[in-house]
Amino acid sequence: MSGLGRFVEAELDRPVEPEVAEAARAVAARLRGSAVLFYGSVLRTGDLDGVLDFYVLRDASVRTGFLSRHLWPDVSYHEVVISQRLIRAKVATMQIDTFTRAARGESLDTTIWARFVQPVALIWADDLPTRRHVAAAIADAAITAARFAVLNGPRHGGAGDFWRALFRGTYATELRVEAPGREDQVLSYDRGRYDQLLPLAWAAGGMAFTNTASGLAPRPTPAQAQALAERWLLRERVGKWLNLARLAKAAFTFDGAARYALWKVERHTGLRIPVTPFRERHPIVAAPGVLWRLWLRSVPR
């Protein structure tokens, strides 16, 4: 096993709270998943009062519709009671083979490899071959991200300089509105982790580089540099449109959108709005009424 493989295996095995593990299994059972990845802010903070972020991966035996196959992932919101505690989770679901191709950079998508080069735990997999499949995909995500960090980053610098430039580039490509310095917040979780990961990913991906006391310097061949530039240009051209299409899809297919939105309203404003059958069935139609109540609450009396 390569150095990158050992790094990924150790990270995927990180311990999590028992409530997280139980919630992951419950969600996987609901969605007929074969593996569950845990990532995001709660992984870093351990705050179970927040919303957990899961990726549920399905094998090819689970049939999906046209939109799910071509405009992934499907997004849903789940509430699970574990030991009398309500656990909330926002869940993205997709086919494991599609996830693997995206992690390798074989699609025009940037979101999968950019997200899963960040810390992640593999909460559950239904068998050892599935676990190995997912671990290999996470390693591929690191290799893909590290290659594009060469294109976006400086000619010479610290590992953080390359990751910072990569995340800025993906935010712009994905039409994501992030506060200035968001990439530094991502890195600050564990700068040593990212310092270790970059040379491991370059080595595993066949990217030559020098590593001296003054920093890292990648040495791509002319063919590698040209291929990276061409691939990135395609992603810049279609990335925003792809993510707009995903947002449009989510507006009509986000299962549990009303519950998720009303919980966010209560968490951030203190205003409790009941989840009615109408709001659950028609979250977009119900949204103006919720906004009206928020506005009335903000008007001085």
N, C-alpha and C positions, 0 to 999 in steps of 0.2 A: 504494500500500500504506500502511495506517495505521501510526502509531507502534507500536502493539501488534503488528501483523503483522511489522514489521521486528525487534522485540525477540524474538518467538518464533522467527523464521527463524534469527537469529543463535545463539540458544541451542540449537536443534535441530541446528545444524551444529557444535557443539563437538567438538573432537578427542577420540578415545578410544584406548586401547591397541589395537594390532593384534590381540591375543588376544581382546579383547572383540568386535571387529568380526567376526572369524572364527567365534567361538562363536555370535554372534547369527545369522549366516547358516546355520550348521549346524542350529541349533534351528528356525529358520524353515522349512528344508527338511523337517525331521522332522514339523512340525505343519502344513505347507501354508499358511504365513503369507504375507501380502502386505506386511507392514511390521513392524518390531521397534523398540520404544521401550525405552530403558535409563534406569533411575532408581534411587533408593535410596542406601544408604550407600557402596557401592563406587564409584558415580559420583562421590561427593564425596571419597572417600579414595584411590581407586586401588589398594586392597588386593586383589590378585587371589587371595589365599589365602582370602578370604571367599566368600560366595555372591552372584553377580550377580542383580539383579532385572530381568527382562525382561517386557514386555507384547507378545505376538504378536497382531497383528490380521489377521483373515481376511476375504476378500471373500465375497459372498453365494453364490458358486459352491460353496463348501465346505459340505456338508450336515452338520448337527449334530442331536443329539437334543433331546428336550423340555427336559430339565434345563439343558442348555447354552444353549438359547435364552432361557429364562425365569429361570434362577438362575445367572447368569454372575458371574465368569469361571470357566473350568476351570483347575485348578492342577496343575502337574506339576514334577518335579525332573529335571534333566538333568546329565550329566557328559560333557564333550567334551575330547578330548586335542588340544591345539594346540601344535605344536612341542615335543612331549614334556612338555608341562605340562598337568596336569589342571585344567580350568576347570569350576566348578560354577555352576549357574544355577537359580533358582526362577522358574518361568514362569507367568504368567497369560495365558490365551488367550480371545479373544472376537471376535465379528463386528465389523468396522469400522463398520458402520452403527449398531449398538447402542452402540458406544463413542461415536460422534458424538452420538447423542441424549442419552446420559448426561452428556457434557461440556457440553451446552447446558442441562442441568438439566431435561430433559423427562421424566425418570423420577424415582421417589422415592429413588433412590440418591444418597448424598453422596460415596461413596468415589472415584469417577473424577475429578470436578472438584477435590476436595480434594487428591488425590494429584498430579494433573498441573498444578496451579498451582505446584508445587514444581519444582526443576530437573529437566530431562529432555533426553535426546539421542535423535534419530532415527537409529538405527544403519544401517538399511537399509529401502528401499522398492522394490517391483518395477518401478515406473515413475513418471514425473513427476506424472500425475494423482493417484496414490495418495499421493505425498509431499505434494501440495497439500491433499488431503483431510485428512490427518493434521495438518498444520500448522494448518489452519482449526479443527480440533477442539480442539487445544491452546489456541489463542487463545480459543475459546468457553469452555473450562474456566476460564481466567483471568477472563473476564467474569462467569461464573456465581459463582465464588468471591468476586470483588470485590463483587458485589451483596449476597451474604449477609453479607459483612464489614460492610456498612453496618448491617444489622439487628442483628448481634451486637456491633458495636463501639461506641465512645463517640460522642458528638455531635461531638467535636472532639479531635484528637490526632495523633500521629505515625503513619506508615504501619504501623510495628511494632505499635502498640496495636490497630489494626484486624485485622491478621493474627493476632495472639496470641488475640484474642477469637474469631475465626473458628475457629481450630484447636481451641481448648477446646470450642467448641460442637459441632464435628463429632465429636470424641472421645466426648463424652457421647451424641450421637445414634447413633453407630455401635457402642456397647457395647464400646469399646476401653479396655483397662486400660493407661493410660500413667502413667509416673512424673511427679510434679509438676515443672513446668518443661520438659516435653518440647517444648512449642511454642517455647520460647526456644532449645532446641538446634537445631530446624529453622531458625529465623531466623538463628542465629549463623553458619551456613554462609556466608551472603553477605547481610548486612543491606542493603547498598546495592542489591542486586538487587531485594529486596522493596520498598524505598523507591521505586525507579523504576517497578516494575510496577503498583502500585496505581493511581496517577493515569492511567496509560496504559489500564488495563482499564476504569476508570470512564468515561473519555472515549469509548472504543470501544463501551461498552455503553449510552451515552446517560444516564449518571448525572451530574447537575450537581454541582459541588463548588467550593469555594474553596481555594486553596493559598497560604498566607501563611507568613511566617517563623516564626509560632507554631504552625503545623501545618495539617492537612487537615480540612475540614469538608464532608461530603457534604450535598447538598440534594435529597433525593428528593421527588417530588411526592406528594401524599396517595394517589393511585392506586398509585404505585410502592411506597410504604411498606405499604399494605394488602395488595397482591399478595405482597410478600416475606414478610410476617408469616403469611399464610395458607399459603403454600407451605412455610415452615419448620415450621409446626405439624404439617402432614401428615408431614413427614420425621421429626419428633420422635416421632410416634405409631407409625410403622411401622419406623423405622430399626433398632431393637434386634431386633425380630422378623425382619427381613430378614437381618440379619447372623448371627443364630442359625441361620436356615435355611441360609445359606451354609456356616457351620461344620459343620453336620450333613452337608451334601452332601460337603464336602471330606473328612470323616472316612471316607467310603466310596469316593470317586472320585479322591483325590489320587494321581496316577500317580507312582511313585517315592517314596512317603511313607516307606517303611522305610529306604531309602538316605539320604534327607535327615535323618531323625530320628537314625539311628545315627552319621552324620557329626557332627551337632550334639552328641551325647553325647560322642564322642571329643574334639571340639574343646574342650568346656567342662570335661570331667572327666579326660581322658587315658585313659579306658577304651575299648579297641578291642573291639567286638562284631562278629563277621562277619555279612555279609549273606547269609543262607541263602535258598534258594528258598521255604521256608515263610514266613519273615519278609517276603519281598517280596510273596507272594500274600495273606498274612493279617496285615497290620501291627497291626490292633487286637487280634487274638487273641494275637499275640506280645508285645504291649506289657507285660503283667504280668511276663513272664519277664525282660525287659530291666530293668524297675524293680527286680525282686528282686535282680538282679546288682549294680545300682547301690547298693542298700541294704546288701548284704553287703560291698561294698567300703568303705562308710562306717563300718561297725561297728569299733570299736577291737579290736585283737587282743592 
